[in-house]
Amino acid sequence: MSNELNEQSIVVNMRVGDLKMEADKNEVALALKTWRLRSGLTQKQVGERWGMSRYTIMRAESAKNITWEMAYRIFAKLSSELTKEGRE
């Protein structure tokens, strides 16, 4: 897997009553870490910004002991950040 990840390559398809995530946890983890480092933020700062603990961000970046629900929450937060950056 490449160290560089095009975050836009991670796709979430939503249909009424159904959520399908077409990215595995490793892709979400790599996208999160790539964005965080590029943004110059610590895991603690990201956690505070998103209302999560540093430990949760650490687990998400390693893709270990993280549920699909949490992976989706992280993906949603990351997507929001990337959308904001695109507007600036």
C-alpha positions in Angstrom: 0.0 0.0 0.0 1.3 3.4 -0.9 2.3 5.9 1.8 0.5 8.5 -0.2 -3.2 8.1 -0.1 -5.7 10.0 -2.2 -8.4 10.5 0.4 -10.9 11.0 -2.3 -10.4 7.4 -3.4 -12.2 6.3 -0.2 -15.9 6.0 -1.2 -19.0 5.8 1.0 -22.2 4.9 -0.8 -25.3 5.8 1.1 -28.8 4.5 0.2 -32.0 4.9 2.2 -31.8 2.5 5.2 -28.5 1.1 4.1 -24.9 2.2 4.6 -22.2 0.5 2.6 -18.6 1.4 3.3 -16.3 0.6 0.4 -13.1 1.2 2.3 -11.4 -1.0 4.7 -10.2 0.1 8.1 -6.6 0.3 6.9 -7.5 2.8 4.2 -9.3 5.0 6.7 -6.4 4.7 9.1 -3.9 5.7 6.5 -6.0 8.6 5.3 -6.4 9.9 8.9 -2.7 9.7 9.7 -1.8 11.3 6.3 -4.2 14.2 6.9 -3.2 14.7 10.5 0.5 14.8 9.8 0.0 17.1 6.7 -2.1 19.4 9.0 0.6 19.5 11.6 -1.8 18.2 14.3 -1.1 15.8 17.2 -3.4 12.9 18.0 -4.5 14.8 21.1 -5.4 17.9 19.1 -7.4 15.9 16.6 -9.2 14.1 19.4 -10.1 17.4 21.1 -11.2 18.9 17.8 -13.5 15.9 17.1 -14.7 15.2 20.6 -12.7 12.0 20.9 -9.9 10.8 23.0 -6.3 10.7 21.9 -6.4 6.9 22.5 -9.3 6.6 20.0 -7.4 8.5 17.4 -4.3 6.4 18.1 -6.4 3.2 17.7 -8.0 4.5 14.5 -4.6 5.3 13.0 -3.4 1.8 13.7 -6.7 0.2 12.5 -6.6 -2.0 15.6 -9.4 -2.6 18.0 -11.7 -0.3 16.1 -15.3 -1.1 15.2 -16.8 -0.4 11.9 -19.0 2.2 13.6 -16.0 4.1 14.9 -14.2 3.7 11.5 -17.3 5.3 9.9 -17.3 8.2 12.5 -13.7 8.8 11.8 -14.3 8.7 8.0 -17.2 11.2 8.4 -15.1 13.6 10.5 -12.2 13.3 8.0 -14.4 13.9 5.0 -15.7 17.0 6.7 -12.2 18.3 7.3 -11.2 17.6 3.7 -14.3 19.4 2.4 -13.5 22.5 4.6 -9.9 22.5 3.2 -11.3 22.3 -0.3 -13.2 25.5 0.2 -10.3 27.5 1.6 
